[in-house]
């Protein structure tokens, strides 16, 4: 009887080991897939955001184009360079990653908000020290903000720390989306909306 019990326990133990190994492999595959899409996303946002800087001019100052791309050289308008490309990329990868990554929405919304608002934070930080803006540093800010945004997406997708706040994060992203549309042609009289080219 004891022999049968020991044999049964060994079988159960073997099953647990197999399950653990299978889960580890599955987790590794998911992480590898997520990393791939994160890297592609960084490249997509950097290229699309850079090109978006010229879309409004290239389309002859088209009204609709101006809602989603910079219409002038204000800090606010340059925040669009990260926000909209990253939002587009979220919709592209959502259906590919959602089954294995249930926290992808909350992670991306947070990443989009973080990256977008890092642009003015970094800009005003360095210009307050130097007293002027430098083009190369502005480009560096865009790149750095994009990298930080996607790094946070990767970490939060795996940890699911913000899943409980998905609705709040989506709402904040939607509010910012509306603000971009409204303030493109009707900006408030605040420093962040000042066209630096004419300042």
C-alpha positions as CSV (number, residue, x, y, z in Angstrom):
1,X,0.0,0.0,0.0
2,X,2.8,2.4,1.0
3,X,4.6,1.5,-2.3
4,X,1.5,2.5,-4.3
5,X,1.2,5.8,-2.4
6,X,4.8,6.6,-3.0
7,X,4.5,5.8,-6.7
8,X,1.4,8.0,-6.9
9,X,3.2,10.9,-5.1
10,X,6.1,10.6,-7.6
11,X,3.6,10.8,-10.5
12,X,2.0,13.9,-9.0
13,X,5.4,15.5,-8.4
14,X,6.4,14.7,-12.0
15,X,3.2,16.4,-13.2
16,X,3.9,19.5,-11.1
17,X,7.5,19.7,-12.5
18,X,6.1,19.3,-16.1
19,X,3.5,22.0,-15.5
20,X,6.1,24.4,-14.0
21,X,8.5,23.7,-16.9
22,X,5.7,24.3,-19.5
23,X,4.7,27.6,-17.7
24,X,8.3,28.7,-17.7
25,X,8.7,28.1,-21.4
26,X,5.4,29.8,-22.1
27,X,6.4,32.8,-20.0
28,X,9.7,33.0,-21.8
29,X,8.0,32.9,-25.2
30,X,5.6,35.6,-24.2
31,X,8.4,37.9,-22.8
32,X,10.4,37.4,-26.0
33,X,7.3,38.3,-28.1
34,X,6.6,41.3,-26.0
35,X,10.2,42.5,-26.2
36,X,10.0,42.2,-30.0
37,X,6.9,44.4,-30.2
38,X,8.4,46.9,-27.8
39,X,11.5,47.3,-29.9
40,X,9.4,47.6,-33.1
41,X,7.2,50.1,-31.3
42,X,10.1,52.3,-30.3
43,X,11.3,52.4,-33.9
44,X,7.8,53.0,-35.2
45,X,7.2,56.0,-32.8
46,X,10.6,57.5,-33.5
47,X,10.2,57.4,-37.3
48,X,6.5,58.3,-37.4
49,X,7.0,61.1,-34.8
50,X,9.9,62.6,-36.7
51,X,8.0,62.6,-40.0
52,X,4.8,63.9,-38.3
53,X,6.7,67.1,-37.5
54,X,6.5,67.9,-41.2
55,X,3.0,66.5,-42.1
56,X,1.1,69.7,-41.5
57,X,3.4,71.7,-43.8
58,X,3.5,68.9,-46.4
59,X,-0.3,68.7,-46.6
60,X,-0.5,72.5,-47.2
61,X,-1.7,73.2,-43.6
62,X,-4.5,70.8,-43.9
63,X,-7.0,71.3,-41.0
64,X,-7.5,67.6,-40.2
65,X,-3.8,66.9,-40.3
66,X,-3.2,69.7,-37.9
67,X,-5.4,68.0,-35.3
68,X,-2.9,65.2,-35.0
69,X,0.4,66.7,-35.9
70,X,2.2,69.9,-34.8
71,X,0.7,73.1,-36.3
72,X,3.5,75.3,-34.8
73,X,6.7,75.1,-32.7
74,X,5.0,75.2,-29.2
75,X,6.0,72.7,-26.6
76,X,2.4,71.5,-26.5
77,X,2.2,70.7,-30.2
78,X,5.4,68.7,-30.0
79,X,3.9,66.5,-27.4
80,X,1.7,65.1,-30.3
81,X,4.9,63.6,-31.8
82,X,4.8,60.9,-29.2
83,X,1.2,60.7,-28.2
84,X,-0.5,59.9,-31.5
85,X,2.1,57.5,-33.0
86,X,2.2,55.5,-29.7
87,X,-1.6,55.5,-29.6
88,X,-1.7,54.2,-33.1
89,X,0.8,51.5,-32.2
90,X,-1.3,50.4,-29.2
91,X,-4.3,49.7,-31.5
92,X,-2.0,47.8,-33.9
93,X,-0.5,45.5,-31.2
94,X,-3.5,45.2,-28.9
95,X,-5.1,42.3,-30.8
96,X,-1.8,40.5,-31.2
97,X,-0.8,40.7,-27.5
98,X,-4.0,40.9,-25.4
99,X,-4.5,37.1,-25.1
100,X,-1.1,36.6,-23.4
101,X,-0.8,40.0,-21.9
102,X,-4.0,41.0,-20.1
103,X,-2.5,44.2,-18.8
104,X,-1.4,45.6,-22.1
105,X,-4.0,48.4,-22.1
106,X,-3.2,49.8,-18.7
107,X,0.5,49.6,-19.4
108,X,0.3,51.3,-22.7
109,X,-2.0,54.1,-21.5
110,X,0.4,54.8,-18.6
111,X,3.3,54.7,-21.0
112,X,1.6,57.1,-23.4
113,X,0.8,59.6,-20.6
114,X,4.3,59.3,-19.1
115,X,6.2,59.8,-22.3
116,X,4.0,62.6,-23.5
117,X,4.3,64.6,-20.3
118,X,8.1,63.9,-20.0
119,X,8.6,66.1,-23.1
120,X,7.6,69.4,-21.4
121,X,9.2,68.3,-18.1
122,X,12.6,67.7,-19.8
123,X,12.3,70.7,-22.0
124,X,11.6,73.2,-19.2
125,X,14.2,71.6,-17.0
126,X,17.1,72.1,-19.5
127,X,15.9,75.5,-20.8
128,X,15.6,76.8,-17.3
129,X,19.3,76.0,-16.8
130,X,20.6,77.1,-20.2
131,X,18.2,79.9,-20.8
132,X,17.4,78.8,-24.3
133,X,16.4,75.8,-26.3
134,X,18.8,73.7,-28.5
135,X,17.5,71.6,-31.4
136,X,19.8,68.7,-30.7
137,X,18.6,68.5,-27.1
138,X,14.9,68.8,-28.2
139,X,15.5,65.7,-30.4
140,X,17.2,63.9,-27.6
141,X,14.2,64.7,-25.3
142,X,11.9,63.1,-27.9
143,X,14.1,60.0,-28.1
144,X,14.5,59.7,-24.3
145,X,10.8,60.2,-23.6
146,X,10.0,57.5,-26.1
147,X,12.5,55.0,-24.6
148,X,11.2,55.6,-21.1
149,X,7.6,55.3,-22.2
150,X,8.1,51.9,-23.8
151,X,10.3,50.7,-21.0
152,X,7.4,51.4,-18.6
153,X,5.0,49.6,-21.0
154,X,7.2,46.5,-20.9
155,X,7.6,46.5,-17.1
156,X,4.0,47.2,-16.4
157,X,2.7,44.7,-18.9
158,X,4.6,42.0,-17.1
159,X,3.9,43.1,-13.5
160,X,0.2,44.1,-14.0
161,X,0.6,46.7,-11.2
162,X,-1.8,49.2,-12.9
163,X,-4.4,46.8,-14.1
164,X,-6.8,48.0,-11.4
165,X,-6.5,51.5,-12.8
166,X,-7.2,50.6,-16.4
167,X,-10.4,52.7,-16.7
168,X,-8.8,55.7,-15.0
169,X,-5.7,55.6,-17.3
170,X,-7.9,55.2,-20.4
171,X,-10.0,58.1,-19.3
172,X,-7.0,60.3,-18.8
173,X,-5.6,59.3,-22.2
174,X,-9.0,60.1,-23.8
175,X,-9.1,63.5,-22.1
176,X,-5.6,64.3,-23.4
177,X,-6.7,63.2,-26.9
178,X,-9.6,65.6,-26.8
179,X,-7.4,68.4,-25.5
180,X,-5.0,67.9,-28.4
181,X,-7.9,68.2,-30.8
182,X,-9.4,71.3,-29.2
183,X,-6.2,73.2,-28.4
184,X,-4.6,72.7,-31.9
185,X,-6.5,75.7,-33.2
186,X,-7.8,77.2,-30.0
187,X,-4.9,77.2,-27.5
188,X,-5.2,78.8,-24.1
189,X,-2.9,81.7,-23.3
190,X,-0.3,79.7,-21.4
191,X,3.5,79.4,-21.9
192,X,3.3,75.8,-23.0
193,X,1.1,76.8,-26.0
194,X,3.4,79.7,-27.2
195,X,4.9,79.3,-30.6
196,X,8.6,79.3,-29.9
197,X,9.4,80.2,-33.5
198,X,7.7,83.5,-33.0
199,X,8.6,84.1,-29.4
